Amino acid sequence: MRNVNLNILKFLQSINNFCLSLSENRTPAKIQHLPLG
């Protein structure tokens, strides 16, 4: 189970980094209104 949790954490971290890279190019207000899924 620990390996699964570590993989999930790495996955969330990659999403965080992706969102941070987006926020560098766009305003936070626009990001909040982006449709997810």
Secondary structure, DSSP 8 states (H G I E B T S, - for coil): -HHHHHHHHHHHHHHHHHHHHHHHHS-HHHHHTS---
